[in-house]
């Protein structure tokens, strides 16, 4: 068995020898990769989502959003739904909409009390997942989702349909903004707090419609020493429906994840 | 289904395999589709990206800096992965990595594992090692699943089943299904979805690769388009991630730049469909994701390369852009290269990892046109590396032919002596230039040079050397010669 010390000693020696062959790469400003998005971020997000094979609709208020969601539920011909517990979905009255459409549904916060094989079987049988997101990225048409109890990632992964409800305040221009926000939200824990209790406690998100604020902290990335202790165990970026090009390089959707990816953008 | 005999030799002759591939019209048809898909999408993505060159320069500079202090970054990564509750293992070579992984699985009593696509696991032949101890490994990337069923090896870094036609795929999946499946992409994908879902739900562990590992935060980043990577680290209770040591990036802030160039290099997307940033196993209160997370750090020859002039090959982020851009790859396909990695970067990596002499044709499997370097998201100077390998080959016993050796000696000696050079150009102009040329082209060259003219003409030398023309005419009209920048200025 190779131990860490001897492994790293070999790497150290090789890295030192390799410095004779360093390339003359010009060190660029870290900001160079920032592309950003101008103008109406709701429209830009929707356009990018359409471009990657999803479908996005921008609505002005919650009633219009509810109407659009109902239309999609009909189109999906869904029988069973799994939903995040999230303030935005509650404000929208998603569970009432699903009940009215005759769709059996589970809030993930309710599923969590069941034994794992049971909730797993229920989620696997769902044909639509309804979520919000932590942030949405306008430049690339991406949704950012952090692992949290009650907002499990299976909802955006297992069913053939995934509908996400996004509020204007959740939209950021660029991936780099989202990474900044994640770093800012994952900084040093308050004294006395442990890693697992901070930010990921067992408390569910409060039902009041307080949305994450997508303002960019100060445009600076954390120092190299910052370990970001409260980083969620899983962060998923979603940019499109599940795709493959493995059959003659022709685009085929829905091979593992959802084939249908719908995003409702509320401008209100 | 078409026979693909060139798959059966682990170390076959590149030229022979290439010839077989060239005679396969179906292979040509499927490879030809790169022209209209991945290759132009990659070019368009760079064209549409403002300051794309600077962004790629940045990615390149980060790689260079990271490798200069690789030991320090690996130490930080290991410390931070363990701080988050993961377990780190160190593997000096492929055999050791396989041993670590099989022992972890046997300790858990695992019978079946799901795998998301990992070229590194192909490199160490992990599936064979697992099969040897009775553990079934199920590939879940659609392309990998298809070729696993067919018993083939991947022929492309990101599109491993690119060598198969749709009807091949239908035949392979029909055999697995035990009933004929229609030659229809959507229905074939649905079959794979249903079959693999059951495997995901039953698997004892998930094995993944790693696209980037962030030392600062101990996070592992995994990129897929299908979502199999997400399933692999969501449903099984144990996850084992395998990464080559060159995949570490130092800082959280480096990730944005790399995700942007990786997706554009691979498929021309702005971001791949699913990117996961995994920071430790599942935490108290969470009820999905692995309870156990293992990271296996693999050397397997990388330190040897790190201290060598071919160090730059470790910049590679395995996007496949150079394969799509390469005119050689687009004609012969991935299997002709014989190794795990195909295409221009494979022509560099396979001789490095697998031995130069047994793979001596690979550094020559390139016209050095530079399309690979232009497509590369980290601007690896692949032609330069190929030339270095050719040079190394020249100085390796058994690496070059005696005839070639003497031909180059003669060439070098001629160029070093002005009188000999003048004599040889005079001879060539007098002989080949005057007698053999037809409309400026030579149709057939003698002896070993016939290889060139068997598929194309060779430009004939001019009947008069520039030197002779200059002496007789050019020098007498200095004004007109200087006014025109063309070497033959003043001559009709």
Interface residues (C-beta under 8 A of the other chain):
Chain A: X1 X2 X3 X4 X7 X8 X9 X10 X11 X12 X13 X14 X15 X16 X17 X18 X19 X21 X22 X23 X25 X26 X27 X28 X29 X30 X32 X33 X34 X35 X48 X52 X112 X116 X119 X120 X124 X139 X140 X141 X142 X147 X149 X152 X153 X154 X157 X174 X175 X176 X179 X183 X195 X196 X200 X201 X202 X221 X222 X224 X226 X227 X228 X231 X232 X233 X234 X235 X236 X237 X238 X239 X240 X241 X242 X243 X244 X245 X246 X247 X248 X249 X250 X252 X253 X254 X255 X256 X257 X258
Chain B: X30 X33 X34 X37 X38 X49 X50 X51 X54 X55 X57 X58 X60 X61 X63 X64 X65 X67 X68 X69 X70 X71 X74 X75 X78 X80 X83 X84 X88 X90 X91 X92 X96 X140 X141 X142 X143 X146 X159 X160 X161 X162 X164 X165 X166 X169 X185 X186 X188 X189 X190 X192 X193 X196 X197 X201 X216 X217 X218 X219 X225 X226 X227 X228 X230 X231 X233 X234 X235 X245 X250 X251 X252 X253 X255 X256 X257 X259 X260 X267 X269 X270 X271 X272 X273 X274 X275 X276 X277 X278 X279 X280 X281 X282 X283 X284 X285 X286 X287 X288 X289 X297 X299 X303 X304 X306 X307 X308 X309 X311 X312 X381
